[in-house]
Amino acid sequence: KILEITKYIRTKCNKPIYLMMTPPDNLDTLRMLYDAGITEVAFNLEVFNRTLAKKYMPGKGYIPLDYYEATFCEAVRLWGNKGAVSSMMIVGLESEESLLRGVEYLSSLGVAPILSLLKPIAGTPLHYLLPPSDKTILYIAHQAQIICQHYNLELGPSCHYCEDNSIKITYPTQQ
């Protein structure tokens, strides 16, 4: 269905198309998506610690890290390592150290990490969790930025309007 929709959009305009999905069953699907005109893809790891991933995401958490890695590598081979391949990480579901290992892992593969803050909602299964402190959020954002710079990546998202749903510090440019 996604291929069909993408091909239809391409007959009407040439605007960028961002696709967020779980890793496909067959990596050949990535080539088809690329050829159809998808311009950016995201496969959201969300929690690097796979034990915690299984706890918090009982379906998606069972996707093995090596399968994500194969998907990331093929996607980066197709779309490049300049931010067109990304992955969301949730700040607040695992330790700072584990989260930053996940940021390092993604960046080392050429995948732009995107940080999203845990926002526990009353009446949901995770209502008892507390979001990280402002100090912790700033520390993680700063460290993630340093990691990304080491790999010549920008901390995502690349879309300015999408920054409202993520943790990103934009520093003023020097003139």
N, C-alpha and C positions, 0 to 999 in steps of 0.2 A: 504494500500500500504506500509506503514511504517513497519508494522509487517512482511509483505512478504519480503521486502528488508533486514530487520534485520535478519530474519531467514536464508536468502541466505548468507549473510555475515558470519554468525556463522558457516555455512558449509565449509567456506573457511579459516577462521582465528579466532583468539580469541582476536583481538585488541579491545580496549575500543571503545564504540559507544556513542557519545554525541548527544542527541536529544533536539532541541529547538522548542517549539510549544506553541500555545495558550492552555489554560486549555481545556481538552477534554469535550465533551458533557456528557460523562458517566465516572465516576471515575473508573469503572471496567476496562477501557482501560489501566489505569496505571499498573494494575497487569499483563495484557497481554504484555505490553511493557517490564516490568521488567522480566517476564518469558521468553520472546523472546531473552533477552540478552542485552538490552539497559543498559549501565553502568552509565550514567549521564543524567539528564534532567534539562531543564530550561524553566520556564514559566515567561516571562519578563513582570513585572508589569510596568516598565519604568517611570511612573508618579504616585506617591502615592496619591496626591490630586485628587480625582475622578472628580471634576468639571473641573480642568485643563486637566485631562486625556481625558475627552469627547471633550474638545476644540481642543486639539492637535492630538488626535487619535480618530476621530469620529466613527469608527467601534469598535475597540478594547477597547476604553475608556469606553464603556457601559457595559463591563463585570463587574459585581458587585464585590466589594472587598471580600465579604463573599464567593463568588464562587472561587476566587483565593485562599482564605484561606483553603477551603475544599480540593482543589487540592494540595496545599503545604503540608498540614497535611498528606494526604494519601501518597504523594510522599516521604515525610520524613519517614513515617512508613515503606515504602518499601526499599528505598535506604539508609536510615540513615541520621544522621545530621552532617556528616563530610565533606560536600562540594559537594556531588554527586547531590544535588538538589540546583539549583541556580536561581537567578532572576536579570536581568539587571535593573538598575536605571539610568536615564539620568540626568546628572548634567547640569543645566542651563534652565530647563523648569519650575521649581517651586522654591520656597524659600529654603534657606539652612535648615531652621527649618523643613519644610515639608519633604524635601528629607531625612533628618536625622531621622525623625519619621518613614519614610518608611524603612530605613536601620534597625532601632530598631525593627520594626514590623517583617520584614523578619527574622532577626537574632533570635528573640524570638521564632519563629516557627521552627528554625533549618535550615533555608534556607540561603545559602551563597549569600550575595549581591555582585553584580558586578557593578562598576561605569563606565559609559560611558559618555564622554564629548559631549555636544551639539556642532555641527559644522555647523552653518548656511551656506547654499550654495546659491549663487546668482541665481535668477530665480526660486527659490522654494518658497512655501507659507510662510516659516519662515525666509526668507532672512533678514528681518528687525531686528531679534533678535541678541543680542551680546552674545558671549560666556562669561562665568564667568572669572573674573580676576585670575591671577596666585595665588594671596593670598587666594582667595576664594576656588580655587581648592585644594590647599594644606590644608586649614582648613578642608574642607569636607573630604578629603582623610584621614587625621589624626583622625578626629572624628569617621569616619566610622570604621577605624581600631580599635579604642578603644571599640566601641560598639561590633564589632565582637569578640574581645578578651574576653569581658565580657561573651559571650555565647559560648566560646571555639570553635569559628569558625575562619576561615581565610577569609579575604576579597578576593573575587574571582577576576579573574578566577583561577581555579586550573591548567589550562594548561599554561605552561610558554610561549608558542608561541602566545597564545591569549592575553597576556598582552599588546601587541602592540595596541590593539583596546580598551583598558580600562585605567582607572586611578588606579594605584596601586603603592604603595611605598614599595619597598623591602629593609629592613634594613639589614646591615651586621650582620652576626651571631657572637656572642661572643665566643671566643676560650679560 
